[in-house]
Amino acid sequence: MSVIDEIRILKVLEKTKEPDAKTAQAVINKAKERKGLNLEEVGVLINLTDPVLLKEMFNTAAKIKEEIYGERLVFFAPLYVSDFCVNDCSYCNFHQTNKALKRSKLTMEQVREQVKILINMGHKRVLLEFGEDQKENPIDYVVDVINEIYKVKTEKGNIRRVNVNIAATTVENYKKIKAANIGTYQLFQETYHRPTYAKLHKGPKADYDRQLTAHDRALEAGIDDRGLGVLFGLYDWKFEVLGLIAHAEHMDKAGGVGPHTISVPRLCEAPTVKYSPEYPVSDDDFLKIIAILRLAVPYTGMIISTRETPEIRRKAFKIGISQTSAASVTSTGGYGKQTDSVQFTSHDSRSLEEVIKDALKDGFLPSFCTACYRLGRTGDDFMYLSKPGEIHKFCRTNGLLTFAEYLEDFASPELKKDGYKVIEQYEKKIEEPVMRTKVMEGLKDIREGKRDIFY
């Protein structure tokens, strides 16, 4: 059975073209149960235009996010390791025909230097980015980089979790990065529309089915935390959202484990990229996408990057986003130096502290938690807790502890003062007396110099 049935998707969009208020209300009511939505129900929300019901949809998305993940907002940073790439993707500055780009890949010494910079910013988790090039970026190089990152320590700590974004590959190669102790494996389909996919890709990545089935091979290799995404703007966002839902359904049914994360990158300008979006996504539609995905796949972690402006990111955090990059650099080895060899243009150039300050104003608990990965709460175990909304107990607990670490080691006096006010606020909301006592003890230990306490 095909993972993506384009005819079915188009029929759903046509059938749900002008949903009546009663039907739309029924879908929103079902979403409130946090059990997810099917394609047709998602189609209703996609085509919803009634302002009153749209407001209820957004409010429901915010409530579901809070019920499952609580108030915490997890931070990470991307690390571009190599921009060598044999593909020619129309939307990416690293395209193979970009002869102006002086390509580079990091040595292990340079990896250490970049990681030290990230650690000293306050980051605890990174997402590795590699171009596809079997000669320059073989899987053994990827594994060496992962292993090297875990070895790096400074007075300010270490990276506790490495997530990875590499091109679709074989089961054997996935087994190698699994053995290197990665967290989540991310791979985006870019677009689920086959004709558009074929038009925009040249090289090994042009194989639509290789890309689409990569997550199945990763699961076969034992990687049970996998992340989906599309690049919004390449094709009609309504089609793409249904493609994501269909892919998530396939993962859940075929392997018993749905997507650990769904990312929502929107096409951005980049040097040497002449392609402009044929299906530009407005800010209003972009936020609608986030709300719909939160209702449709309530258990998944949702990720937004610095492609978006601070204003849009702030709104997105409130309606469904649970993870975000901050202080990102999108060039190879770009932390700590000026470079214009970026993959795409970022629209949020604020420091990590600046992003955290804004998050606090909106009532979020900044988190640098990596506990689930390290305690084996992945795959089935993670879904067992996230689907019924029980994971927030761990999210709040570990968010409090890791944010306290950040405040002690990196924060300005002003931020430290404001941060501990938020910690005190959410510490009181821990319902289980035993856990609340443990957290209070952990916070005391952190103030006295102990680190890496997690549950």
C-alpha positions in Angstrom: 0.0 0.0 0.0 1.4 3.4 -1.0 2.3 5.7 1.9 1.2 8.7 0.0 -2.0 8.3 -2.1 -2.1 11.6 -4.0 -5.5 10.8 -5.5 -7.0 10.2 -2.1 -5.5 13.4 -0.8 -7.0 15.4 -3.6 -10.4 13.8 -3.1 -10.2 14.7 0.6 -9.4 18.3 -0.2 -12.3 18.4 -2.7 -14.8 16.7 -0.4 -14.0 19.0 2.5 -13.8 22.2 0.4 -16.6 24.1 2.2 -17.2 22.5 5.6 -20.3 23.5 7.4 -20.1 24.8 11.0 -21.5 21.7 12.6 -19.0 19.4 10.9 -16.1 21.7 11.8 -17.2 22.0 15.4 -17.4 18.2 15.6 -13.8 17.8 14.4 -12.6 20.4 16.9 -14.5 18.6 19.7 -12.9 15.3 18.7 -9.4 16.9 18.7 -10.0 17.9 22.3 -9.8 14.2 23.2 -6.1 14.2 22.1 -6.5 11.0 20.1 -5.6 12.6 16.8 -7.5 13.1 13.6 -7.8 11.3 10.3 -7.2 12.7 6.8 -10.8 13.8 6.2 -11.1 15.5 9.6 -7.8 17.3 8.9 -9.2 18.3 5.5 -12.1 20.0 7.3 -9.8 22.1 9.4 -7.6 23.0 6.4 -10.6 24.4 4.6 -12.1 26.1 7.7 -12.6 29.8 7.2 -15.2 30.7 9.9 -13.4 33.2 12.2 -15.2 32.1 15.4 -14.3 28.4 14.7 -10.8 29.3 13.7 -10.3 31.1 17.0 -11.6 28.0 18.8 -9.2 25.8 16.8 -6.2 27.9 17.8 -7.3 27.9 21.4 -7.7 24.1 21.3 -4.3 23.7 19.8 -2.7 25.8 22.6 -4.6 23.8 25.2 -3.5 20.4 23.8 0.1 21.5 23.6 -0.1 22.5 27.3 -1.9 19.3 28.4 0.7 17.1 26.7 4.0 19.0 27.0 3.2 21.5 29.6 4.6 25.0 29.6 8.2 23.9 28.6 9.9 25.0 25.5 13.0 23.0 24.6 16.1 24.7 23.0 18.7 23.3 20.6 21.1 24.5 18.0 22.0 23.1 14.5 25.6 22.4 13.7 26.5 22.3 10.1 29.4 19.8 9.7 29.8 19.6 5.9 28.4 21.4 2.9 29.8 19.0 0.4 26.8 17.7 -1.5 26.2 15.8 -4.8 22.5 16.9 -5.1 21.2 19.8 -7.0 18.1 21.0 -5.1 16.6 24.2 -6.4 15.9 25.7 -3.0 19.2 25.1 -1.2 22.4 27.2 -1.4 24.5 24.0 -1.1 23.3 22.8 -4.5 26.0 21.0 -6.4 26.1 23.6 -9.2 26.9 26.4 -6.8 30.6 26.7 -7.9 31.0 30.0 -6.0 30.7 28.1 -2.7 34.0 27.2 -1.2 33.0 23.9 0.3 34.3 22.7 3.6 33.9 20.0 6.1 35.0 20.1 9.7 38.0 18.3 11.1 37.6 16.7 14.5 39.5 19.6 16.0 37.1 22.1 14.3 34.2 20.0 15.6 35.5 20.4 19.1 35.9 24.1 18.7 32.4 24.5 17.4 30.9 22.4 20.2 32.8 24.3 22.8 31.2 27.5 21.5 27.7 25.9 21.7 28.3 24.6 25.2 29.5 28.0 26.4 26.3 29.5 25.0 24.3 27.2 27.2 23.2 24.6 24.7 22.9 20.9 25.7 21.5 19.4 22.5 22.6 19.8 18.9 21.2 18.8 15.5 23.9 17.8 13.0 23.6 18.7 9.4 25.5 17.1 6.5 25.2 17.4 2.8 24.9 14.1 0.8 28.3 13.1 -0.5 29.5 9.5 0.0 33.1 10.5 -0.7 33.3 13.5 1.6 30.7 12.6 4.2 30.8 8.8 4.5 28.8 7.3 7.4 32.0 6.6 9.3 32.8 10.3 9.2 29.3 11.0 10.6 29.9 8.5 13.4 33.3 10.0 14.2 31.7 13.4 14.5 29.0 12.2 16.8 31.5 10.4 19.0 33.7 13.4 19.1 30.9 15.7 20.2 30.0 13.5 23.2 33.7 13.6 24.3 33.8 17.4 24.5 33.6 19.0 27.9 34.2 22.5 29.2 33.8 24.2 32.6 30.2 25.0 31.5 29.3 21.3 30.7 28.8 19.2 27.7 26.4 18.3 24.9 24.1 15.6 26.2 22.2 14.7 23.1 23.1 14.7 19.4 20.2 14.5 16.9 21.1 13.9 13.3 19.9 15.0 9.8 21.6 13.0 7.1 20.5 11.9 3.7 18.4 8.8 3.3 20.6 5.7 3.6 20.7 2.0 4.2 19.7 -0.1 7.2 23.4 -0.9 7.9 24.3 2.8 7.9 21.4 3.6 10.2 22.6 0.9 12.6 26.0 2.6 12.7 24.5 6.0 13.8 22.2 4.2 16.2 25.2 2.5 17.8 26.8 6.0 18.1 23.9 6.9 20.5 22.0 9.5 18.5 18.7 10.9 19.7 16.3 11.7 16.9 16.9 11.0 13.3 15.3 13.8 11.2 14.7 13.6 7.5 12.2 15.8 5.6 10.4 14.8 2.5 10.6 18.4 1.4 7.4 18.0 -0.7 5.0 15.0 -0.8 3.8 16.0 -4.3 5.7 13.7 -6.8 5.7 16.0 -9.8 7.0 18.9 -7.8 9.6 16.7 -6.1 10.9 15.5 -9.4 11.1 19.0 -10.8 13.1 20.4 -7.8 15.7 17.6 -7.3 18.6 16.2 -9.2 21.1 13.6 -7.9 20.5 10.7 -5.5 17.9 12.8 -3.6 15.7 12.8 -6.7 14.6 9.3 -5.8 11.2 10.2 -4.1 10.7 6.6 -2.8 14.2 6.4 -1.3 13.4 9.6 0.7 9.9 8.5 1.7 10.9 5.0 3.0 14.0 6.2 4.9 12.2 6.3 8.2 11.1 2.7 7.8 14.7 1.6 7.3 15.8 3.7 10.3 13.2 1.9 12.4 14.4 -1.4 11.1 17.9 -0.4 12.3 16.5 0.3 15.8 16.1 4.1 15.6 12.7 4.6 17.1 12.7 8.4 17.4 12.3 9.8 13.9 11.3 13.3 12.7 9.2 14.3 9.7 8.9 17.6 7.9 8.2 19.4 4.6 9.5 22.7 3.2 6.4 24.8 3.0 6.3 26.9 -0.1 7.3 24.2 -2.6 3.7 23.1 -3.2 0.2 23.8 -1.9 0.4 23.7 1.9 -3.0 22.0 2.1 -1.7 19.0 0.2 1.5 19.0 2.2 -0.3 18.9 5.5 -2.3 15.9 4.4 0.9 14.3 3.2 2.4 14.7 6.6 -0.6 13.2 8.3 -0.6 10.3 5.9 3.1 9.7 6.6 2.6 9.9 10.3 -0.3 7.4 10.1 1.9 5.0 8.1 4.7 5.2 10.7 2.3 4.6 13.5 0.5 1.6 11.8 3.6 0.0 10.2 6.0 0.3 13.1 3.8 1.1 16.1 5.7 4.4 16.7 4.6 7.7 15.2 6.9 10.6 14.5 8.8 11.8 17.5 8.9 15.3 15.9 7.3 17.2 13.0 9.2 20.3 11.7 7.6 23.2 9.9 10.3 25.0 7.9 9.1 27.6 5.5 11.1 28.4 2.3 13.6 31.2 2.8 15.8 33.1 0.5 19.4 32.0 0.2 22.5 33.2 -1.8 22.7 31.8 -5.4 19.1 30.4 -5.0 17.0 31.8 -7.9 14.0 29.6 -7.1 11.1 31.5 -5.6 8.1 29.7 -3.9 5.4 28.9 -6.4 3.1 28.4 -3.4 4.1 31.0 -0.9 2.6 30.5 2.6 1.3 33.5 4.3 1.9 34.1 8.0 -1.8 33.4 8.8 -1.7 30.1 6.9 1.6 29.2 8.5 0.2 29.6 12.0 -2.9 27.7 10.9 -0.6 24.8 9.7 0.9 24.6 13.2 -2.4 24.6 14.9 -3.8 21.9 12.6 -0.8 19.6 13.1 -1.0 20.0 16.8 -4.6 18.9 16.7 -4.0 16.1 14.2 -0.9 14.6 15.8 -1.2 15.7 19.4 1.6 13.6 20.8 4.4 14.7 18.5 7.1 17.3 19.4 6.8 20.2 17.0 9.9 22.1 15.9 10.3 25.7 14.5 13.6 27.1 13.4 15.2 30.6 13.0 13.8 30.7 9.5 10.9 32.6 11.1 10.9 36.1 12.6 10.7 36.6 16.4 7.1 37.7 16.1 6.0 34.6 14.2 8.0 32.3 16.5 6.4 33.9 19.5 2.9 33.2 18.2 3.9 29.7 17.1 5.2 28.8 20.6 1.7 29.6 22.0 -0.3 27.3 19.6 1.7 24.1 19.4 5.5 24.4 19.0 7.4 22.6 21.7 11.0 22.7 20.5 13.0 25.5 18.8 16.4 26.4 17.6 18.0 29.6 18.9 21.1 31.6 18.1 21.5 29.4 15.0 24.2 29.6 12.3 23.5 27.8 9.0 27.0 27.6 7.6 29.6 25.0 8.0 31.7 25.7 11.1 30.0 29.1 11.3 29.8 29.6 15.1 32.2 32.3 16.3 33.0 33.8 12.9 31.4 35.9 10.1 30.3 33.9 7.0 28.0 34.4 4.1 28.1 30.7 3.0 24.7 29.9 4.6 22.2 27.3 3.6 19.4 29.8 4.0 18.8 33.2 5.6 17.8 33.2 9.2 15.2 35.8 10.3 15.8 35.5 14.1 19.3 36.5 14.9 18.8 37.0 18.6 21.1 35.4 21.2 19.9 32.4 23.2 19.5 34.7 26.2 17.4 37.1 24.3 15.1 34.4 23.1 14.8 33.0 26.6 13.9 36.4 28.0 11.0 36.7 25.5 9.9 33.1 26.3 9.7 34.0 30.0 7.6 37.0 29.3 5.1 34.7 27.6 5.0 32.3 30.5 7.1 29.5 29.0 9.6 27.4 30.9 12.9 27.2 28.9 14.2 23.7 28.9 17.4 22.0 27.9 16.2 18.5 28.9 17.7 15.3 27.4 16.3 12.9 30.0 14.0 10.8 27.8 16.8 9.8 25.4 19.2 9.0 28.2 16.7 6.9 30.2 15.3 5.0 27.3 12.0 6.8 27.1 12.0 6.6 23.3 9.9 4.9 20.7 7.1 2.9 22.3 8.0 4.0 25.8 7.8 7.7 24.8 4.5 7.2 22.9 3.1 5.3 25.9 3.5 8.5 27.9 3.0 11.2 25.3 -0.2 10.0 23.7 -2.3 10.1 26.9 -0.6 13.3 28.0 1.5 12.0 30.8 4.9 13.1 29.5 4.4 16.6 30.7 5.2 15.4 34.3 8.7 14.6 33.2 8.9 17.7 30.9 8.2 20.1 33.7 10.4 18.3 36.2 13.4 18.1 34.0 12.7 21.5 32.4 12.9 23.1 35.9 16.2 21.4 36.6 17.9 22.1 33.3 16.7 25.7 33.3 18.2 26.2 36.8 21.5 25.0 35.4 21.3 27.5 32.6 20.6 30.3 35.1 23.5 29.4 37.4 26.0 29.0 34.6 25.1 31.5 31.8 22.4 34.0 32.8 22.8 37.7 33.4 21.8 38.8 36.9 18.5 40.2 35.5 17.6 37.0 33.7 18.6 34.9 36.7 16.2 36.8 38.9 13.3 36.6 36.4 14.1 32.9 35.7 13.9 31.8 39.3 10.6 33.5 39.6 9.3 31.3 36.8 10.9 28.2 38.4 9.2 28.9 41.7 5.9 29.4 39.8 6.0 26.0 38.1 7.7 24.1 40.9 4.5 24.7 42.9 2.5 23.1 40.1 4.1 19.7 40.5 1.3 17.5 41.7 3.1 14.5 43.1 4.5 15.3 46.6 7.5 12.9 46.2 8.5 14.4 42.8 8.1 17.9 44.1 10.4 17.2 47.0 13.0 15.6 44.7 12.8 18.7 42.4 13.2 21.0 45.4 16.2 19.0 46.5 17.6 19.0 43.0 17.3 22.7 42.6 19.1 23.2 45.9 21.9 20.9 44.7 22.2 22.8 41.4 22.6 26.1 43.3 25.4 24.4 45.3 27.2 23.3 42.1 25.9 19.9 41.2 24.9 19.3 37.6 23.0 16.9 35.3 20.2 15.9 37.6 17.3 14.3 35.8 14.3 12.0 36.2 
